Amino acid sequence: MIIELNHLRCFVAVAEELHFGRAAARLFMTQPPLSRQIHLLEEALGLMLFERNSRSVRLTDAGRVYYDDAVRILRLSEQATDSARRVARGDAGQVTLGFTAVSGYQLMPELIAAAGEQLPGITVVLKEMVSVQQAKALETREIDLGLMRAQFATKGMAFCHLVREPLVVAMHATHALAGRSAIAAKDLEDAPFIMYSADGGKYFHDRIAGLLAAAGVRVNQIQFIDQTHTIVALVRARIGVAIVPASARELCFNDVVFRPAWTADAYADIDLAWSEDQHNPAVEHFRAFAIDHFAGRAKRR
């Protein structure tokens, strides 16, 4: 005979009540079927679990040892059921999140901290990647979601706009323009300029080049760099000025100041991206949470 969980539940009830009538009432059954379940269990095990007579019921030595394991098995069964249900609801599981270096200055840490409080059952694995790499990683399932710059339409990929932040002019604190409250386009004419590269920093390169072209300004592009933190480090070294996202302030470089640019069109967007055929409940739950989190963030600001 195969020992089933119901046999263990009946055994545990009798072992704890030491009375067949009370145990039967606890299990919402009558006494004869309960006695039958205990008899079948003892027969399957080939040993007596209870010493019983018309006046009392007691566990045998074997019964006392079996009780501890039976309780453990029933608890594990309940935990397994609960875990499976939580995963099916999206309350538990693992999500791999791609993010750009700039979103790692503030946006990503804020999201992970909030998710840790609100979604404690979901484990988030972080992977830093530029936007182009994230798009490829979503296709190959290396990541589930991406905090990225939506630079292109990709078949099978969905986007949700999360955050818009201003682009600002970064310069050394001793620079001639540092005393101004805002920077005009003409102030940058022929200025030594640290530009994002056209490959690794394509989004910012194209955005900034467009702003300068629209203003009719030509700068002296002396370096082309992929990452914002390196650009700001070069600004601190007095190599030149740059236009960077406002979140670069979070880097806290000494002697670097940031000033508003000349136009409201100087901004950068960050989007949440995912594969349209992604149906992992944990990913869907985390995605909805992230969208709500950033919507609330925008309202608070």
C-alpha positions in Angstrom: 0.0 0.0 0.0 1.2 3.5 -0.8 1.3 5.8 2.2 -0.6 9.0 1.4 -0.7 12.4 3.1 -4.2 11.7 4.4 -2.8 8.7 6.3 -0.3 11.0 7.9 -3.0 13.7 8.8 -5.1 11.0 10.5 -2.1 9.7 12.4 -1.0 13.1 13.6 -4.5 14.0 14.7 -4.7 10.8 16.8 -1.2 11.2 18.1 -1.9 14.8 19.3 -5.4 14.1 20.7 -4.7 10.6 22.0 -8.4 10.0 21.5 -10.1 8.6 18.4 -13.3 10.5 19.0 -11.7 13.9 19.4 -9.3 13.3 16.5 -12.3 12.3 14.2 -14.1 15.5 15.1 -11.0 17.5 14.5 -10.8 16.0 11.0 -14.6 16.4 10.3 -15.0 12.6 9.9 -16.5 9.7 11.9 -14.5 7.4 14.1 -14.7 4.1 12.0 -13.1 5.6 8.9 -10.4 7.2 11.1 -9.7 3.8 12.8 -9.5 2.2 9.4 -6.9 4.8 8.1 -4.7 4.1 11.2 -5.0 0.4 10.7 -4.0 0.7 7.1 -1.0 2.8 8.0 0.2 0.4 10.6 -0.3 -2.5 8.2 1.8 -0.7 5.5 4.6 0.1 8.0 4.5 -3.3 9.6 4.5 -1.9 13.1 2.2 -0.7 15.9 2.0 3.1 16.3 -0.4 3.1 19.2 -1.1 1.1 22.3 -4.9 1.3 22.7 -7.6 -0.3 24.8 -11.1 0.6 25.8 -9.8 3.3 28.2 -6.7 4.9 26.7 -4.6 5.5 23.6 -0.8 5.9 23.8 1.9 6.3 21.3 4.4 3.4 21.0 8.1 4.2 20.9 8.0 3.8 17.1 4.9 6.0 17.0 6.7 8.8 18.8 9.6 8.7 16.3 7.2 8.5 13.4 5.2 11.5 14.7 8.1 13.9 14.3 8.7 12.9 10.7 5.0 12.9 9.8 4.6 16.5 11.1 7.7 17.5 9.1 6.4 15.9 5.9 3.0 17.6 6.3 4.6 21.0 6.9 6.8 20.6 3.9 3.8 19.6 1.8 2.0 22.8 2.9 5.1 24.9 2.2 5.4 23.4 -1.3 1.8 24.1 -2.1 2.1 27.7 -0.8 5.3 28.2 -2.8 3.7 26.9 -6.0 0.7 29.2 -5.5 2.9 32.2 -4.8 4.9 31.6 -8.0 1.7 31.1 -10.0 0.4 34.5 -8.7 3.8 36.2 -9.4 4.5 36.8 -5.7 7.6 34.7 -5.9 10.3 33.9 -8.5 13.3 35.5 -10.1 13.5 38.4 -12.5 16.7 39.4 -14.4 16.7 43.2 -14.9 19.0 44.9 -17.4 19.9 48.6 -16.7 22.0 51.3 -18.2 24.9 52.8 -16.2 23.1 56.2 -15.9 19.9 54.5 -14.6 22.2 52.9 -12.0 23.0 56.2 -10.5 19.5 56.7 -9.0 16.5 55.1 -10.8 17.5 51.5 -10.6 18.6 51.6 -6.9 15.3 53.3 -6.0 13.3 50.7 -7.8 15.2 47.7 -6.2 14.8 49.2 -2.7 11.0 49.7 -3.2 10.6 46.2 -4.7 12.5 44.7 -1.7 9.8 46.1 0.6 6.8 45.5 -1.6 7.8 42.3 -3.4 10.0 40.4 -0.9 9.3 37.0 -2.6 10.9 38.1 -5.9 14.6 37.9 -6.4 16.0 40.5 -8.8 19.3 39.7 -10.7 20.9 42.9 -12.1 22.9 43.1 -15.3 24.4 46.4 -16.4 24.3 46.9 -20.2 24.0 49.6 -22.7 20.6 49.9 -24.5 21.7 48.0 -27.7 23.0 45.1 -25.6 19.8 45.0 -23.6 17.7 44.7 -26.8 19.7 41.7 -27.9 19.6 40.2 -24.3 15.8 40.5 -24.3 15.6 38.5 -27.6 17.9 35.8 -26.2 16.1 35.7 -22.8 19.4 36.7 -21.0 17.3 39.4 -19.3 13.5 39.6 -18.6 13.2 43.4 -18.4 15.3 46.3 -19.3 15.7 49.9 -18.1 17.0 51.3 -21.3 16.8 54.1 -23.9 14.3 53.2 -26.6 16.2 54.2 -29.7 14.6 51.9 -32.2 11.4 49.9 -33.0 12.1 46.2 -32.5 9.7 43.5 -33.5 8.4 41.5 -30.6 9.5 44.1 -28.0 7.2 46.3 -25.9 8.2 49.6 -24.2 6.7 51.8 -21.5 8.0 55.3 -20.9 9.1 55.7 -17.2 11.1 58.8 -16.7 12.2 62.0 -18.5 15.1 63.9 -17.0 16.8 67.1 -18.2 20.1 67.2 -19.9 22.5 69.7 -18.2 25.8 71.3 -19.1 28.7 70.0 -16.9 31.8 72.1 -16.4 34.6 72.6 -13.9 33.8 74.9 -11.0 36.6 77.3 -12.2 35.2 77.5 -15.8 34.3 80.9 -17.1 30.7 79.8 -17.5 30.3 78.4 -14.0 29.1 81.6 -12.6 26.0 81.7 -14.8 22.7 80.3 -13.7 21.9 78.9 -17.2 23.9 78.3 -20.3 23.0 79.7 -23.7 23.8 77.7 -26.9 26.2 80.4 -28.2 28.3 80.0 -25.0 29.5 76.7 -26.2 30.6 77.9 -29.7 34.0 76.3 -30.4 34.3 75.2 -26.7 36.4 72.0 -26.0 33.6 69.5 -25.7 33.5 65.9 -24.5 31.0 64.0 -26.5 29.3 60.6 -26.2 30.5 58.1 -28.7 28.4 57.3 -31.7 28.3 53.6 -30.8 28.4 52.8 -27.1 26.8 56.2 -26.3 24.6 56.4 -29.3 21.4 57.6 -27.6 23.1 60.6 -25.9 25.3 61.3 -28.9 22.3 61.6 -31.2 20.3 63.7 -28.7 23.1 66.1 -28.0 24.2 66.4 -31.6 20.6 67.2 -32.5 20.4 69.9 -29.9 23.7 71.6 -31.0 22.6 71.4 -34.7 19.2 72.9 -34.0 20.9 75.8 -32.2 23.4 76.3 -35.0 26.3 75.7 -32.6 29.6 74.0 -33.5 31.7 72.7 -30.6 35.2 71.4 -30.6 34.7 67.7 -30.0 37.9 66.5 -28.4 36.9 63.1 -26.9 34.2 60.6 -27.6 33.3 58.5 -24.6 30.7 55.7 -23.9 29.9 56.2 -20.2 28.7 59.3 -18.3 31.0 58.8 -15.3 34.1 58.9 -17.5 32.8 62.1 -19.2 32.3 63.8 -15.8 35.7 62.7 -14.7 37.2 64.3 -17.7 35.2 67.5 -17.0 36.7 67.5 -13.5 40.2 67.3 -15.0 39.4 70.5 -17.0 39.6 68.6 -20.3 36.4 70.3 -21.6 32.7 70.8 -21.0 29.9 68.3 -21.7 26.2 67.8 -21.8 25.0 64.9 -19.5 21.8 63.7 -17.9 20.9 65.5 -14.7 21.2 62.3 -12.7 25.0 62.6 -13.2 24.9 64.8 -10.1 24.5 61.6 -8.1 28.1 60.9 -8.9 29.2 63.7 -6.5 32.4 64.6 -8.4 34.2 67.4 -6.6 34.7 70.7 -8.5 32.1 69.8 -11.2 29.1 72.1 -11.5 25.9 71.5 -13.6 23.9 74.2 -15.3 20.5 74.1 -17.1 20.7 74.0 -20.9 19.2 76.6 -23.2 16.1 74.7 -24.3 13.3 72.6 -22.9 14.1 70.0 -25.6 17.2 69.1 -23.7 16.0 65.9 -22.0 16.6 62.1 -22.0 14.0 59.4 -21.6 14.3 56.0 -19.9 11.9 53.2 -20.8 11.0 49.8 -19.5 11.4 47.2 -22.2 10.3 43.5 -22.3 9.6 40.8 -24.8 5.9 40.6 -25.9 5.9 36.8 -25.5 7.1 36.9 -21.9 4.5 35.3 -19.6 6.5 34.6 -16.4 4.1 35.6 -13.6 6.9 37.0 -11.5 8.2 39.1 -14.4 4.7 40.4 -15.1 4.2 41.3 -11.5 7.5 43.1 -11.2 6.9 44.9 -14.5 3.5 46.2 -13.3 5.1 47.2 -10.0 7.9 49.1 -11.8 5.5 51.0 -14.0 3.3 52.0 -11.0 6.4 52.9 -9.0 7.7 55.4 -11.6 4.2 56.8 -12.2 4.0 57.6 -8.5 7.5 59.0 -8.5 6.6 61.4 -11.3 3.5 62.6 -9.4 5.5 63.1 -6.2 8.0 65.3 -8.1 
